[in-house]
Amino acid sequence: MSESEEQALAAARARIADYRNRIERLDDNSLDLMFREGRNHNWWLDKPVSDDQLREVWDLTKMGSTSGNCLPARILFLRTPEAKERLKPTLGPRNVEKTMLAPVTALIAYDVNFFEHLPKLYPIRPEMKDRFEADAAVAEDFAYNNGSLQGAYFIMALRAVGLDAGAMGGFDRAAADEEFFKGTTYKSNFLCNIGYGDLEGIMGPRLYRFDFDEACQII
Ligand SMILES: Cc1cc2nc3c(=O)[nH]c(=O)nc-3n(C[C@H](O)[C@H](O)[C@H](O)COP(=O)(O)O)c2cc1C
């Protein structure tokens, strides 16, 4: 290891030690915000969301771990009425009105050619690119898997900065690809309305969640 590499490693370890000194775990309020009380939202207050907020959300989302640091997610934010109108015909009937009302709708996609960026994103093993270049099905599976993880990080990042999320799988992905990503290597994954949720859109109490023993095993 060169001297500068040793210095960079020491600095990286010092950063971890530093934040561990400052914070041990999330407090109860933060856990409520992120997990226990955070809900999926269906109706939106007339309260704007700024571009700076969207940038902050990306700057958190991008920090979530992905395999080989591949970062395959690509996000198209639809804010203008014109952009929303282009999305409208792809939406399932129950997702139309709330999407038109939301201050912003994110189309979360993934890049099947994500591997072209691996030399920059994962310089530790630049040859990782080769197996994806050789097999499009393996590349797409990897992109969808890791892009979905990033989609989940995105929802949690929205909550972390005090925004609400309304995720939606009910749309025609192929039609959205045709409308927004024609001629590119991007493919749609899911949609997420963004804003400040109007409580009128909450239609009932939290649905049942599996207890540990119903979903988990320790062997
Ligand atoms: C990836 C994803 C796709 C979803 N698709 C839809 C959808 O198309 N339409 C809808 O009304 N809700 C959709 N939902 C919302 C879920 O139904 C909702 O999160 C779930 O019922 C649990 O509710 P809660 O998060 O408020 O506890 C989706 C949620 C996720 C995470």
PDBQT file of the ligand as one rigid body, heavy atoms in Angstrom, charges set to zero:
ROOT
HETATM    1  C1  LIG A 301     -43.160  -1.135  -4.382  1.00  0.00    +0.000 C 
HETATM    2  C2  LIG A 301     -44.543  -0.752  -3.902  1.00  0.00    +0.000 A 
HETATM    3  C3  LIG A 301     -45.584  -0.711  -4.818  1.00  0.00    +0.000 A 
HETATM    4  C4  LIG A 301     -46.865  -0.316  -4.409  1.00  0.00    +0.000 A 
HETATM    5  N1  LIG A 301     -47.860  -0.189  -5.352  1.00  0.00    +0.000 NA
HETATM    6  C5  LIG A 301     -49.024   0.412  -5.017  1.00  0.00    +0.000 A 
HETATM    7  C6  LIG A 301     -49.981   0.773  -6.011  1.00  0.00    +0.000 A 
HETATM    8  O1  LIG A 301     -49.788   0.564  -7.216  1.00  0.00    +0.000 OA
HETATM    9  N2  LIG A 301     -51.123   1.399  -5.622  1.00  0.00    +0.000 N 
HETATM   10  C7  LIG A 301     -51.348   1.674  -4.290  1.00  0.00    +0.000 A 
HETATM   11  O2  LIG A 301     -52.402   2.250  -3.990  1.00  0.00    +0.000 OA
HETATM   12  N3  LIG A 301     -50.470   1.338  -3.322  1.00  0.00    +0.000 NA
HETATM   13  C8  LIG A 301     -49.295   0.736  -3.654  1.00  0.00    +0.000 A 
HETATM   14  N4  LIG A 301     -48.361   0.449  -2.683  1.00  0.00    +0.000 N 
HETATM   15  C9  LIG A 301     -48.670   0.743  -1.279  1.00  0.00    +0.000 C 
HETATM   16  C10 LIG A 301     -48.820  -0.525  -0.444  1.00  0.00    +0.000 C 
HETATM   17  O3  LIG A 301     -50.012  -1.187  -0.744  1.00  0.00    +0.000 OA
HETATM   18  C11 LIG A 301     -48.726  -0.155   1.054  1.00  0.00    +0.000 C 
HETATM   19  O4  LIG A 301     -47.450   0.332   1.314  1.00  0.00    +0.000 OA
HETATM   20  C12 LIG A 301     -49.043  -1.329   1.957  1.00  0.00    +0.000 C 
HETATM   21  O5  LIG A 301     -50.394  -1.668   1.847  1.00  0.00    +0.000 OA
HETATM   22  C13 LIG A 301     -48.684  -1.073   3.384  1.00  0.00    +0.000 C 
HETATM   23  O6  LIG A 301     -49.209   0.139   3.835  1.00  0.00    +0.000 OA
HETATM   24  P1  LIG A 301     -48.366   1.053   4.834  1.00  0.00    +0.000 P 
HETATM   25  O7  LIG A 301     -47.030   1.227   4.159  1.00  0.00    +0.000 OA
HETATM   26  O8  LIG A 301     -49.125   2.331   4.961  1.00  0.00    +0.000 OA
HETATM   27  O9  LIG A 301     -48.264   0.316   6.130  1.00  0.00    +0.000 OA
HETATM   28  C14 LIG A 301     -47.101   0.018  -3.060  1.00  0.00    +0.000 A 
HETATM   29  C15 LIG A 301     -46.035  -0.045  -2.140  1.00  0.00    +0.000 A 
HETATM   30  C16 LIG A 301     -44.783  -0.415  -2.550  1.00  0.00    +0.000 A 
HETATM   31  C17 LIG A 301     -43.630  -0.399  -1.549  1.00  0.00    +0.000 C 
ENDROOT
TORSDOF 0
